[in-house]
């Protein structure tokens, strides 16, 4: 990389990942010599970025937390607002929040001074979010730990609870985090099973980056999202969804995930036909949140669940 400004930005992006980078690894990532890396580190220090170097066989460079962030031009209030917003979105998988937001959160919290990190935690702990109600929430600290291991190409240990409640310990090579809009998943190569796996992040506990580096394996799919789609299709049968709404198509579309897009059947009506691996429980809640009259034509398990849910809701307010 011969463009010095672009190289400095790339170097800074790597250093903002919460880990220590050996000079040789930085040189390999940026396709330059270790001497050039040393010069670039000095340039970043001149710009106000506190890069710390450690000596020895396992030494390297890292960005020191707890100092100002002059070139980012964020004041204290802006930094706290961004961190709280990212933590809220990342922690509860709000639709539209992508992996880039988690990486941004990991970088921002790495350089926040201690006084600001305390303010962020205080605000977060005082806030009760509106979630899906199925307990599938994710701690922001878990997401940032996974994102750091993905970016740093570090082997990762964690506890995992399967759908049947079985608890296991896993050692993996993390590949990518994927958001479906209402859940986070980790796509990784499971060293204990010698195969690729997808893990629901809300079932991950005590993630620990081991510090052991790895070279990413070739993914048996075009990308991580495609692999997740294949995995969920295998683990859960697909449903042929058929629902009509007494509302305009654009109104309904704005209130549903992108993979559930209705077609207009009139100026103020539309119909949703889709094949999906979503659960009937989640589908029932999403349909109710559209806030428009609707009729479930199929599948039968969804019709039965919606009918039962309606009865339970009605009974809860009688008398």
C-alpha positions as CSV (number, residue, x, y, z in Angstrom):
1,X,0.0,0.0,0.0
2,X,1.9,3.1,-1.3
3,X,-0.8,5.7,-0.5
4,X,0.5,7.1,2.9
5,X,-2.8,8.7,4.1
6,X,-4.8,5.6,3.1
7,X,-2.2,3.4,4.8
8,X,-2.3,5.4,8.0
9,X,-6.1,5.2,8.1
10,X,-5.9,1.4,7.6
11,X,-3.2,1.1,10.3
12,X,-5.3,3.2,12.7
13,X,-8.3,1.0,12.1
14,X,-6.3,-2.1,12.9
15,X,-4.9,-0.5,16.1
16,X,-8.3,0.5,17.3
17,X,-9.2,-3.2,17.7
18,X,-8.7,-4.1,21.4
19,X,-5.6,-6.3,21.0
20,X,-1.8,-6.0,20.6
21,X,-0.4,-6.1,17.0
22,X,3.1,-7.5,16.3
23,X,4.9,-5.2,13.9
24,X,5.5,-8.1,11.5
25,X,1.8,-8.8,11.3
26,X,1.0,-5.1,10.7
27,X,3.6,-5.1,8.0
28,X,2.1,-8.2,6.3
29,X,-1.4,-6.8,6.5
30,X,-0.4,-3.5,4.9
31,X,2.2,-5.0,2.5
32,X,5.0,-2.8,3.7
33,X,8.2,-3.2,5.6
34,X,8.5,-3.2,9.4
35,X,10.6,0.0,9.1
36,X,7.6,1.7,7.3
37,X,5.3,0.5,10.1
38,X,7.6,2.2,12.7
39,X,7.6,5.4,10.7
40,X,3.8,5.3,10.4
41,X,3.4,4.7,14.2
42,X,5.5,7.9,14.8
43,X,3.2,9.8,12.4
44,X,0.1,8.6,14.3
45,X,1.7,9.7,17.6
46,X,2.4,13.1,16.1
47,X,-1.3,13.4,15.2
48,X,-2.2,12.8,18.8
49,X,-3.0,9.1,18.8
50,X,-1.3,7.4,21.9
51,X,0.2,4.2,20.4
52,X,2.1,2.1,23.0
53,X,4.9,-0.2,22.0
54,X,6.1,-3.2,24.0
55,X,9.4,-5.0,23.5
56,X,10.3,-8.6,23.3
57,X,9.4,-11.7,21.3
58,X,5.7,-11.2,22.0
59,X,5.8,-7.4,21.8
60,X,3.9,-5.2,19.5
61,X,1.7,-2.1,19.2
62,X,-1.6,-1.1,20.7
63,X,-3.7,2.0,21.1
64,X,-3.9,3.2,24.7
65,X,-7.3,3.7,26.2
66,X,-8.3,6.7,28.4
67,X,-7.0,9.6,26.3
68,X,-8.6,12.2,24.1
69,X,-9.5,11.5,20.5
70,X,-8.4,14.8,18.8
71,X,-8.7,13.9,15.0
72,X,-12.1,12.3,15.5
73,X,-13.5,15.7,16.6
74,X,-15.9,14.1,19.1
75,X,-16.7,16.0,22.3
76,X,-17.6,14.1,25.5
77,X,-21.3,14.4,25.0
78,X,-21.1,13.1,21.4
79,X,-18.9,10.2,22.4
80,X,-21.2,9.1,25.2
81,X,-24.3,9.5,22.9
82,X,-22.8,7.4,20.2
83,X,-21.6,4.7,22.6
84,X,-25.0,4.4,24.3
85,X,-26.8,4.2,21.0
86,X,-24.5,1.6,19.6
87,X,-24.7,-0.5,22.8
88,X,-28.5,-0.3,22.8
89,X,-28.8,-1.3,19.2
90,X,-26.1,-4.0,19.2
91,X,-27.3,-5.5,22.5
92,X,-30.9,-6.1,21.3
93,X,-30.4,-6.8,17.6
94,X,-32.6,-3.9,16.4
95,X,-33.3,-4.4,12.7
96,X,-30.8,-2.6,10.4
97,X,-27.9,-2.6,12.9
98,X,-25.1,-4.5,11.1
99,X,-21.8,-5.9,12.1
100,X,-20.1,-2.6,11.3
101,X,-21.9,-1.0,14.3
102,X,-20.4,-3.7,16.6
103,X,-16.9,-3.1,15.2
104,X,-17.4,0.7,15.7
105,X,-18.6,0.1,19.3
106,X,-15.5,-2.1,20.0
107,X,-13.2,0.7,18.7
108,X,-15.0,3.5,20.5
109,X,-15.1,1.8,23.9
110,X,-11.4,1.0,23.4
111,X,-10.4,4.7,23.4
112,X,-13.0,6.2,25.7
113,X,-11.5,7.7,28.9
114,X,-12.5,5.9,32.1
115,X,-14.8,8.8,33.2
116,X,-16.8,8.5,29.9
117,X,-16.9,4.7,30.0
118,X,-18.5,5.0,33.5
119,X,-21.1,7.4,32.2
120,X,-22.0,5.0,29.3
121,X,-22.4,2.1,31.7
122,X,-24.5,4.2,34.1
123,X,-26.9,5.2,31.3
124,X,-27.1,1.7,30.0
125,X,-27.8,0.2,33.4
126,X,-30.6,2.8,34.0
127,X,-32.3,2.0,30.7
128,X,-34.9,-0.8,30.2
129,X,-35.1,-1.6,26.5
130,X,-38.2,-2.8,24.6
131,X,-37.2,-6.3,23.3
132,X,-38.9,-9.1,21.5
133,X,-39.9,-10.8,24.7
134,X,-38.3,-14.2,24.1
135,X,-35.2,-13.6,26.1
136,X,-32.9,-13.5,23.0
137,X,-31.0,-10.4,24.1
138,X,-27.2,-10.1,23.7
139,X,-24.8,-8.3,26.1
140,X,-22.9,-5.6,24.2
141,X,-19.7,-6.9,25.9
142,X,-20.2,-10.3,24.3
143,X,-20.7,-8.8,20.9
144,X,-17.6,-6.6,21.1
145,X,-15.5,-9.6,22.4
146,X,-16.6,-11.7,19.4
147,X,-16.1,-8.8,17.0
148,X,-12.6,-8.3,18.3
149,X,-11.7,-12.0,17.9
150,X,-13.1,-11.9,14.3
151,X,-11.1,-8.9,13.4
152,X,-7.9,-10.0,15.2
153,X,-8.2,-13.6,13.8
154,X,-7.8,-15.0,17.3
155,X,-9.1,-18.4,18.4
156,X,-12.0,-18.0,20.7
157,X,-13.3,-20.1,23.7
158,X,-16.8,-19.8,25.1
159,X,-19.6,-21.7,26.7
160,X,-22.6,-22.6,24.5
161,X,-26.2,-23.6,25.4
162,X,-27.9,-25.6,22.7
163,X,-31.7,-25.4,21.9
164,X,-32.3,-28.4,24.1
165,X,-30.5,-26.8,27.0
166,X,-27.3,-28.9,26.8
167,X,-24.2,-26.9,27.9
168,X,-20.9,-27.4,26.0
169,X,-17.5,-25.7,25.8
170,X,-16.3,-24.6,22.4
171,X,-13.0,-23.6,20.8
172,X,-13.5,-22.0,17.4
173,X,-11.9,-19.9,14.7
174,X,-14.4,-17.0,14.4
175,X,-15.2,-16.0,10.8
176,X,-18.0,-13.4,10.9
177,X,-20.8,-12.0,12.9
178,X,-24.2,-11.9,11.1
179,X,-27.3,-10.0,12.1
180,X,-30.7,-11.2,10.9
181,X,-32.5,-8.1,12.3
182,X,-33.7,-9.8,15.4
183,X,-30.8,-12.2,16.3
184,X,-27.1,-12.2,16.1
185,X,-25.1,-15.3,14.9
186,X,-21.4,-16.2,14.9
187,X,-20.2,-18.2,11.9
188,X,-17.1,-20.1,12.9
189,X,-15.0,-23.2,12.4
190,X,-15.5,-25.4,15.4
191,X,-12.1,-27.0,16.2
192,X,-13.6,-29.7,18.5
193,X,-16.1,-30.8,15.8
194,X,-13.7,-30.2,12.9
195,X,-16.5,-28.5,10.9
196,X,-18.2,-25.2,10.3
197,X,-20.9,-24.1,12.7
198,X,-23.3,-21.2,13.4
199,X,-23.9,-20.1,16.9
200,X,-26.7,-17.9,18.3
201,X,-24.9,-15.2,20.2
202,X,-27.6,-14.9,22.9
203,X,-26.6,-18.5,23.9
204,X,-22.9,-17.7,24.1
205,X,-21.4,-17.2,27.5
206,X,-17.9,-16.1,28.8
207,X,-16.2,-15.5,25.4
208,X,-12.5,-15.4,25.7
209,X,-10.0,-14.6,22.9
210,X,-7.1,-17.0,23.5
211,X,-4.4,-14.8,21.8
212,X,-3.6,-17.7,19.4
213,X,-3.7,-16.4,15.8
214,X,-5.1,-18.4,12.9
215,X,-5.3,-18.2,9.1
216,X,-8.9,-18.0,8.0
217,X,-10.1,-21.2,6.3
218,X,-12.1,-21.1,3.0
219,X,-15.8,-20.8,3.8
220,X,-18.0,-23.5,2.1
221,X,-20.4,-20.8,0.9
222,X,-20.3,-17.5,-1.0
223,X,-20.4,-15.6,2.2
224,X,-21.3,-15.9,5.9
225,X,-24.9,-14.8,5.4
226,X,-25.5,-17.5,2.8
227,X,-24.0,-20.1,5.2
228,X,-26.3,-18.9,8.0
229,X,-29.3,-19.2,5.7
230,X,-28.4,-22.8,4.9
231,X,-27.8,-23.6,8.5
232,X,-31.1,-22.3,9.8
233,X,-32.9,-23.9,6.9
234,X,-31.5,-27.3,8.0
235,X,-32.3,-26.7,11.7
236,X,-35.9,-25.5,11.3
237,X,-38.6,-26.4,8.7
238,X,-39.7,-23.6,6.4
239,X,-43.2,-22.3,6.5
240,X,-45.3,-21.1,3.5
241,X,-46.6,-17.8,4.9
242,X,-49.8,-16.4,3.5
243,X,-51.3,-13.3,5.2
244,X,-53.5,-10.5,3.9
245,X,-53.6,-6.9,5.4
246,X,-56.1,-4.2,5.3
247,X,-53.4,-1.6,4.9
248,X,-51.3,-0.2,2.0
249,X,-48.3,-2.3,1.0
250,X,-45.8,0.5,1.8
251,X,-47.3,0.8,5.3
252,X,-46.9,-2.9,6.0
253,X,-43.4,-3.2,4.3
254,X,-42.0,-0.4,6.6
255,X,-43.0,-2.5,9.6
256,X,-41.7,-5.9,8.6
257,X,-38.2,-7.3,7.9
258,X,-36.9,-7.1,4.4
259,X,-37.4,-10.8,3.7
260,X,-41.2,-10.4,4.4
261,X,-42.3,-8.0,1.7
262,X,-46.1,-7.9,0.8
263,X,-47.5,-7.2,-2.7
264,X,-50.2,-4.6,-3.2
265,X,-53.7,-6.1,-4.0
266,X,-55.4,-2.7,-4.0
267,X,-54.9,1.0,-2.9
268,X,-55.4,0.0,0.8
269,X,-54.8,-3.7,0.9
270,X,-51.9,-6.1,0.3
271,X,-51.0,-9.8,0.7
272,X,-47.8,-11.4,2.0
273,X,-46.8,-14.7,0.5
274,X,-43.3,-16.0,1.5
275,X,-41.3,-19.1,2.4
276,X,-39.6,-18.5,5.7
277,X,-37.7,-20.4,8.4
278,X,-38.9,-18.0,11.1
279,X,-40.7,-19.4,14.1
280,X,-44.5,-19.1,14.4
281,X,-44.1,-17.3,17.7
282,X,-41.9,-14.6,16.2
283,X,-44.1,-14.3,13.1
284,X,-47.2,-13.8,15.2
285,X,-45.5,-11.0,17.2
286,X,-44.2,-9.3,14.0
287,X,-47.6,-9.5,12.4
288,X,-49.3,-8.0,15.5
289,X,-46.7,-5.1,15.6
290,X,-47.7,-4.0,12.1
291,X,-50.7,-2.4,13.8
292,X,-53.2,-3.1,11.0
293,X,-56.0,-5.6,10.6
294,X,-54.7,-8.9,9.0
295,X,-55.9,-12.4,8.2
296,X,-53.7,-15.5,8.4
297,X,-54.5,-17.8,5.5
298,X,-51.7,-20.2,6.3
299,X,-49.8,-22.1,7.5
300,X,-52.1,-23.9,9.9
301,X,-49.5,-23.8,12.9
302,X,-49.4,-20.0,12.6
303,X,-53.2,-19.8,12.4
304,X,-53.5,-21.9,15.6
305,X,-50.8,-19.9,17.4
306,X,-52.3,-16.5,16.5
307,X,-55.8,-17.7,17.6
308,X,-54.4,-19.0,20.9
309,X,-52.4,-15.8,21.5
310,X,-55.5,-13.7,20.8
311,X,-57.4,-15.6,23.3
312,X,-54.7,-15.3,26.0
313,X,-54.5,-11.5,25.4
314,X,-58.2,-11.0,25.5
315,X,-58.5,-13.1,28.7
316,X,-55.8,-10.9,30.3
317,X,-58.0,-7.8,30.2
318,X,-61.4,-9.3,31.0
319,X,-63.0,-8.0,34.2
